[in-house]
Amino acid sequence: MIDDLDEDDAAPAARSGRRAGDRVFAVTGFLLATAAAFFPWYVFFNQESFGIAPMGYDDTRDLPEIQGRGLVNVSPLAIPDEKDGSEPHSAFDPIITATVPNPGEGGGGATVLPEDPNLSFPGKPQYRLLHVANGRALIEDKSGMYVVRIGSVLPDNSRLATLEQRGGKWVIVTSNGDVIRD
């Protein structure tokens, strides 16, 4: 019987300690929730403390403390010509960076091509016709598959002119006159 009395006396003390721990836990949760609710308002009213600070630029630089060179090499083109002042200064840059042969010279120069912005890429088109249905065509090139219709731009920068059936097979006729068969 004496052992029973000791256990009954210990139970209220354990319950009391558990309740104190629960209270501490509840108060801590309430304080954390209150801080979480008010922190955005604190940031809103103190934006200068939380924003991205702009990069500050100074007009001066700290240069290393070294001796300067006794001789400085200057490009001859940087030295102004001594003229009598009769010619006006030209905005032309006299520095030669490359040579381009004239088209009339026979020195293996580059051929001059006519400038036509509607020209497509040279060679055969690099796409193929997969399927035609409901006035649309499914084509494929090396970068993927596309659904096109009359007037759509094709991978060779031409436009789809017509979709025709020739000999039981569908073909695409482009604005360049190319015929692409499936």
C-alpha positions in Angstrom: 0.0 0.0 0.0 2.8 2.4 0.6 4.0 1.9 -2.9 0.5 2.9 -4.2 0.6 6.2 -2.4 4.0 7.1 -3.8 2.8 6.6 -7.4 -0.4 8.6 -6.9 1.6 11.6 -5.5 4.0 11.5 -8.5 1.2 11.6 -11.1 0.0 15.2 -10.5 3.6 16.4 -10.6 4.1 14.7 -14.0 0.9 16.2 -15.3 1.8 19.6 -14.1 5.2 19.4 -15.8 3.6 18.2 -19.0 1.1 21.1 -18.9 4.0 23.6 -18.4 5.8 22.1 -21.5 2.5 22.4 -23.5 2.1 26.0 -22.5 5.7 26.9 -23.5 5.1 25.1 -26.8 1.8 27.0 -27.4 3.3 30.4 -26.5 6.3 29.8 -28.7 4.0 28.9 -31.6 1.8 32.0 -31.0 4.9 34.2 -31.0 6.3 32.6 -34.1 2.9 33.1 -35.9 2.7 36.7 -34.8 6.2 37.4 -36.0 5.4 35.8 -39.4 2.3 37.9 -39.7 4.1 41.2 -39.0 7.4 40.6 -40.8 6.0 41.4 -44.3 4.7 44.7 -43.0 8.0 45.5 -41.4 9.7 44.8 -44.8 7.1 46.9 -46.6 7.7 50.0 -44.3 11.5 49.6 -44.3 12.2 48.8 -48.0 15.5 50.7 -48.0 16.9 48.1 -45.6 15.8 45.1 -47.6 15.9 46.2 -51.3 18.7 45.6 -53.7 21.4 48.3 -53.2 22.4 50.0 -56.4 26.1 49.7 -57.4 27.9 52.8 -56.3 30.3 54.4 -58.8 32.9 56.9 -57.9 34.5 59.4 -60.2 38.0 58.6 -58.9 40.0 55.4 -59.1 42.8 54.2 -56.9 45.7 53.7 -59.2 48.7 51.5 -58.2 51.7 53.4 -57.0 54.2 52.4 -59.8 56.6 54.4 -61.8 55.6 55.4 -65.3 57.4 54.1 -68.4 60.2 56.4 -69.7 59.4 55.6 -73.3 55.9 55.2 -74.7 55.4 53.5 -78.1 52.8 55.4 -80.2 51.4 54.1 -83.5 52.3 56.3 -86.4 48.7 56.6 -87.4 47.9 58.2 -84.0 50.3 61.1 -84.7 48.5 63.9 -86.4 49.9 65.0 -89.8 51.4 68.4 -90.0 49.4 70.1 -92.7 49.2 73.7 -93.8 45.5 73.7 -92.8 44.2 74.0 -96.3 42.4 70.6 -96.3 39.5 70.0 -94.0 39.8 67.1 -91.6 38.2 63.9 -93.0 36.1 61.5 -90.9 37.6 58.6 -92.9 39.6 56.2 -90.8 43.0 55.7 -92.6 43.8 52.4 -90.8 43.9 49.5 -93.3 42.2 46.4 -91.8 41.7 44.2 -94.9 42.0 44.1 -98.7 39.2 43.5 -101.0 39.9 42.9 -104.7 38.0 44.9 -107.2 35.4 42.9 -109.2 37.1 43.7 -112.5 40.5 42.3 -111.4 41.3 38.8 -112.4 43.2 38.1 -109.3 40.8 35.4 -108.0 38.6 37.9 -106.4 35.1 37.1 -105.0 32.3 36.9 -107.4 29.5 39.4 -107.1 26.1 37.8 -106.5 22.9 39.6 -107.4 21.1 40.8 -104.2 17.7 39.3 -104.2 16.1 38.9 -100.7 13.6 36.4 -102.0 16.3 33.8 -102.9 16.1 30.6 -100.9 19.1 28.6 -99.7 21.0 26.8 -102.4 20.6 23.1 -103.0 17.6 20.8 -102.5 15.2 21.4 -99.7 16.2 19.6 -96.6 12.7 18.6 -95.5 10.2 15.9 -96.5 6.5 15.4 -96.7 5.1 12.9 -94.2 1.3 13.2 -94.4 -1.5 15.4 -95.9 -5.0 15.8 -94.4 -7.7 18.5 -94.3 -5.7 21.0 -96.4 -2.7 20.7 -94.1 0.6 18.9 -94.5 3.0 17.4 -92.0 6.6 18.0 -92.9 9.8 17.0 -91.2 13.3 18.6 -91.2 16.3 18.1 -89.1 15.0 20.3 -86.3 11.5 18.8 -86.0 8.0 18.2 -87.5 5.7 21.0 -88.6 2.1 21.3 -89.7 1.9 23.7 -92.6 -0.9 24.9 -94.9 -1.1 26.9 -98.1 0.8 30.2 -97.6 3.0 28.9 -94.7 6.7 29.6 -94.8 8.7 26.4 -95.3 12.2 25.6 -93.9 13.9 26.7 -97.1 12.2 30.2 -96.8 9.8 29.6 -99.7 6.0 29.4 -99.2 3.7 26.5 -99.7 1.9 27.2 -103.0 -0.4 24.1 -103.4 -1.0 20.7 -102.1 -1.7 18.3 -105.0 -2.3 14.6 -105.6 -0.1 13.3 -108.5 -0.3 9.6 -109.4 -2.1 8.8 -106.1 0.6 10.4 -104.0 0.5 13.9 -102.4 3.1 16.5 -103.3 3.9 20.0 -102.1 4.5 22.7 -104.7 6.5 25.6 -103.3 6.6 29.2 -104.4 10.0 28.5 -105.9 8.5 25.8 -108.1 10.1 22.9 -106.2 8.0 19.8 -106.0 8.4 17.8 -102.7 7.0 14.2 -102.8 6.1 12.0 -99.8 
